Amino acid sequence: MKGKKILITGGTGQVARPVAEHLAADNEVWCVGRFGTPGVEQELNERGITTWRWDMDDTRRNMLEGLPEDFTHVIHSAVRRGDDGDFNAAVEVNAVAAGRLMTHCRTAEAFLYVSTGALYARQSLSHAYTENDPLDGRADWLPAYPVGKIATEGTVRAFAHTLGLPTTIARLNIAYGPGGYGGVPMLYFKRMLAGEPIPVPMSGQNWCSPIYTDDLVRQVPQLWAAADVPVTLTNWGGDEAVGITDCVRYLEELTGVPARLVKSEVTRETYQFDPARRMALTGPCEVPWREGIRRTLLALHPEHVKDLAQT
């Protein structure tokens, strides 16, 4: 993709920042956000990315006023997670922000909204979720998060119709890689380093479909190309089903750092995706999950990786 004018929200995060930095090489890229982490805005600017201050929590003002409106492509990945447990705020802030953003960028060629697989109604641990599976918005580990995502998906669908804005909704699985904090696998590894317990189900294990940064970045233009009215809806994860316990055991194998797996009624639930629809849009992923984990560890925790000849 070259010569486009691209707007990205959540551009300092695990998902959107590597996309922004990659696209900035051949396109005009703007990132909007609060840029609360010291130095992060300057880092983006040094990569040729233009930044704009936008606090989506402030629903009383439209802080997009004055921002150019001629963007050709948009990725909306910013989110109010609802860590405070305020369900109404999670719904209002996320839905209003999406509506304002889509209206501001109504002439774009394509709009990509990054949703989540956490909104699916929980079935068996190993169930491979399709885009047509029922939703319930329940996540004991962060209750307001999937509720806000469901509300925002409704907003995105409505504005896509109203504005005639070609749109893709991509329900993200676990994104991981060398950028940022490394994703969920590295959160588990930090718990391993600290000797902290890692909750696992009372029986079996949670399954997921992790997607490595390189594959995620490569697939964004294809998800834009698939945008339509009504919206194109797809799961967005890797090709391989991965057990979380298996992932943690592989971290042990690579590093020699022991993991304290503790059976619990409440775990960080993850979801395995049926990748068929996404593969039809983007083609297969290129980085196997074990290789992705190894690369991520080498980038973020090289001192803990054992002799590669043994792994």
N, C-alpha and C positions, 0 to 999 in steps of 0.2 A: 504494500500500500504506500503510495507516494503522492505528495502534493495536496493532501487533504487538511482540513482545519478541524481539529478534534478537541472536544471538551470532555474532561474526566473528573468525576467526583470521587472522593475517597482515594485520591492520588498518592497519599502517603501510606496507604495500607498494604497488606500482604498480597492482595489481588491486583489492585489497579496500578500501584507504583511501577512494578516491572513492565507492565503494558505501556504506561506513559513513557518510560525511559526508552523502551524499544522503538515506539512509534515516533519519538521526537527526532530520530535520526533522519527521517525523510518526510516529515509532516510538521505542520504548525500545531503544537499541542499546548492546551491550556488546562491547568488543574485548579479547581476551586475547592476551598475548605477553610478550616480555622487555623491550620498549621501550628498547632499548640506545642509540638515537640521542638525544642530549641535547635536551630540550624537546618531543619528539614526543608524550609522554604528556599533557603539559599542553595541547598544541594540540588533541588529541582531546577532552580534558575540556572545553575552552572551546567546543567544538562540540556540547556536550550528550551526549557519549559517555562511558559508564562503562567504566573499565579494570580489568583483573585480571591480576596477574602469573602467567605460565605459561611454563615452560621445557620445551618438548617433548623436548629432548635428555636430560632427566633421566628415564630410563625406570624408575628404582628407586622413584620416588615418584609418587603420583597428585596432582599439584598442582591438580587441579580440585576437590578436596574443599573444601566450603564455598561453592563457586560455586552460584548458583541453578540449579535443574533445570527450571524452567518456561518455557524458551525455546520460542517457536513456530516459529522458522526459524533455520537455521544455515548459514553459509558457512565451509567449511574450506579456506583457501588457504595457510596456513602450511606451510613445507616445509624439511626439511634437505636442501640441494642436493647435498651430497657433494663439496664443493670439495676436501676433503682426500683424496679417492680411496678412502675407506673404504666399500666396498660393503655390508658387513655392518651397519655403523652406519646407513647410509642406509635399508636395509630395516627394521631393528628400530625405529629412532626414528620413522620415518614411519608404519609399520604400527601400532605400539603406540599412538601418539598418536591416530590415527584411530579405533581401537577404543575407547579410553577416552572420546573425545569423543562418539562415537555412543551409547555406553552411558549417558553422563551426560545426553544430550539425547534419550533414547529416546522421550519423549512428544511430540516436536516434530511439527508438521504436515509439515515438509519439511526435508531435509538436502541441501546442495549441496556436492559435492567438486570442487575445481578440479584437474584432472589436466593432462596435456600432450600435444601432438601429437608430441613428440620420441620417444615410445615406438614409433612405427610403423617397421616394417622398411623401410629405404630402398629406393625404386624410382627411376624416372627423375626428373630434376630438376623436370620440369613435371607429374609425376603428381598428380592431384587425389585425395587420400586420403579414403576413406570410413571410417565407423566399423567396417566389417567387414574392413578390410585387415589383413594379418598384422602381428604385433608382433615386435620383437627386442630392444628396449631398448638399442640401441647409439647412442652419441653421442660421437664422438671429442673434441669440445670440452669435454665434462663427463661422463665415462663413468658415474659412479655415479647421476647424476640420473634418467635414465629407468628404471633398474632399481628405484630406490626408489619411483617412481610406479607401476610395474607391480605391485609388491608391495602397495602401498597400495590400488590399485584392487581387488585381490583381497580385502583386508580389508574394504573398504567394501561390496562385494557380499555378503560373508558376514554382516556385521553387519546390513545392511539386511534380509536374510532372517530372521536369528535374532531381531531385535528387532521386525520388522514396521514398520520405519521408512522411509517413502517417501523415496526418494533419487534424485538426478540426479548422474551423473558427467559433467562437461563438460571435454573435452580442449581446453585453451586453445592458441590460436595466439599471435601477437605482439599484446600489448596495449600501446597507446601513447596519449599525450595530455599535457596540460599539467601533470598532477600528478606528484609524485615526480621521478625523473630523466628522464622523458619516454618511456621505452621504448627498444627496440632502435634505431629510427631516430635517436634522439638520441645513443645510444652511438656510432653511425657518424659523426654530425656532430662529436662531440667529437674523434674520431680525425682528421677532416678539419681541424679547427682546429689540432690539434697537428702536422699534417703526417705523421701516422703511416700506414703502409700498411693497406689494407683487403683481406684475403684474399678472392678470388673463385675459383670453380671454373676448372679448366683450360680448359673449353669450356662455353658456355652460361652460365646464371646460376641461382642459387637463387631459388625462388619461395615466396611466403608468402600468408597471408590475414589481414592485420592488422585489428584491431578497435579503433576509437577509443573513448576513455573514455565519451563520452556514450551510445554504443550499448551498451557493456558494462553500464553502470549501468542502462539502461532494460530490458535483457533479464533481469536477475537475477530479478525477481518471476515472469517467465514460465517460467524454468527451475525455480523452486520449484513453480510450478503444474503442471509436467510430471512432478514426482517421483513415483515408483511403486516397488512391489515386485513382481517383480525390478526392479533399478535401470533408470532411463532413461539411456541412453548417447548422448551427442551430441558432435560436434565443436563448438568454440566459437571462431569466427573471423569475419572480415568477409565480405561478399558477393563482393568483388573479388579476383582473383588479381593479385598484385603481384610483379614481379621485384625482387630486392634491388638489383641493379645499376641498374635503372630508378629505384628509390627514391633511391639515392645521386646519380644524375645530376639528379634533380629537386631535391635539396638543393643541388646546385651551381647550378642554375638560379635558385633562390630567393635565394641568398646570394652567389653569386660566389666562394665558397670552393672551391678545387680539391680533388679527391679523388684519392688515390694507390691505384688498384685494382691489386692484384698477384695474378697467377695462382698458385694453391696447391693442393696435394693435400688439405690440411685447411682447411676453412672452418667458419664457424658455420652448420651446416646448418639450413635452414628447410623448412617443409612447406606446400604449398598444399592447402587443404581443399575437398572437395565440400560446399557449404553447404546442400544440400537438406534434410537432417533438421533442422538447427538452424533454418532458415527456417520449416519447418513448425511449430516450437514457438514461435518468437519473432516471426515476420514479418521483413521486410527491414531492413537497416541504413539509417540516415538520413544518415550523414556519409561522402561519398566520400573515398578515401584521400588524394588530393592536397589537398583542403580540410583534412583532419585534420592532415596534415604542416604545412601553412601555419599553422594555428591553434597547433600545438604550438611551432613556431619562434617565432611572435610572442609567445607566453607566456614561453618560456624563454630565447630568444636574440634579442630584438627588434632589437638593435643590428646584427645581421648580415643582416636581411631587407631586400632591395632594395625600391625603389618598387613598391608593390602594383599600380599601374597597368600595370607592365611584366610582371607575372607572372600 
